[in-house]
Amino acid sequence: MQSILLNCEEVTRRAKELYKQTIFQQVEREENIGRMVIIEIETGEYAIDKIGIELARYLRNEHPFARLFGIRIGYKVAVSFSGNMERHYQ
């Protein structure tokens, strides 16, 4: 079944809302800082690993029409082309 198309802003909003409401408390631990959490925004399913690429493939196989969003745990951005990433403290 194909899902309704969402723009990038809506995907981002939903993913950040899921992260803040349910996922954050479970994953924001010292041992996970710097790892990626990949979120399937419709089911709320998520997985964590170092880079996130294999997780995205796994979730895509489980949900072919999934809308995935990646968040780097403990940081304001997922990737940086300049090599500097600002930590996010809560």
C-alpha positions in Angstrom: 0.0 0.0 0.0 1.4 3.4 -1.0 1.2 6.2 1.5 0.1 9.8 1.1 2.9 12.0 -0.1 4.4 14.4 2.6 6.7 17.2 2.0 10.1 17.3 3.7 9.0 19.7 6.4 6.1 17.4 7.5 8.3 14.4 7.6 10.8 16.3 9.7 8.1 17.6 12.0 6.6 14.2 12.6 10.0 12.6 13.2 11.1 15.2 15.7 7.7 14.9 17.5 8.1 11.1 17.8 11.6 11.5 19.0 10.7 14.1 21.6 7.6 12.3 22.9 8.6 8.6 23.0 12.1 7.8 21.7 14.3 10.4 23.4 13.8 8.9 26.9 14.8 5.5 25.7 17.9 6.3 23.6 19.5 9.4 25.1 22.1 7.6 27.2 25.9 8.2 27.3 26.6 4.9 25.4 24.4 6.0 22.5 25.8 9.6 22.1 27.0 10.0 18.5 25.0 7.0 17.2 22.2 7.3 14.7 18.5 6.6 15.3 16.5 6.0 12.2 12.8 6.5 12.6 9.9 5.3 10.5 7.6 8.2 10.9 4.3 6.4 10.4 4.7 3.4 12.7 7.1 5.0 15.2 9.5 2.0 14.7 13.1 3.0 15.2 16.5 1.4 15.3 20.0 2.6 16.4 23.5 2.0 15.1 26.7 3.8 14.4 26.0 5.2 10.9 22.4 4.4 10.1 22.8 3.1 6.6 22.2 -0.5 7.4 19.3 0.4 9.6 17.7 2.4 6.8 18.0 -0.6 4.5 16.5 -2.9 7.2 13.6 -0.6 7.9 13.0 -0.1 4.1 12.8 -3.9 3.6 10.3 -4.2 6.5 8.3 -1.2 5.2 8.9 -0.6 1.5 7.0 2.7 1.4 8.5 3.9 4.7 9.4 7.5 5.3 12.6 7.4 7.3 14.3 10.1 9.2 17.7 10.0 10.9 18.7 11.8 14.1 22.2 11.7 15.6 21.8 11.1 19.3 23.1 14.0 21.4 23.8 16.3 18.4 22.0 19.2 16.7 22.7 17.8 13.2 23.1 14.3 11.8 26.1 15.0 9.6 28.5 17.9 9.0 30.6 18.6 5.9 32.9 20.9 7.8 33.7 18.3 10.4 32.3 20.3 13.4 29.2 19.1 15.0 27.6 21.0 17.9 26.4 18.9 20.9 22.8 19.2 22.0 22.5 19.1 25.8 19.2 18.7 27.6 
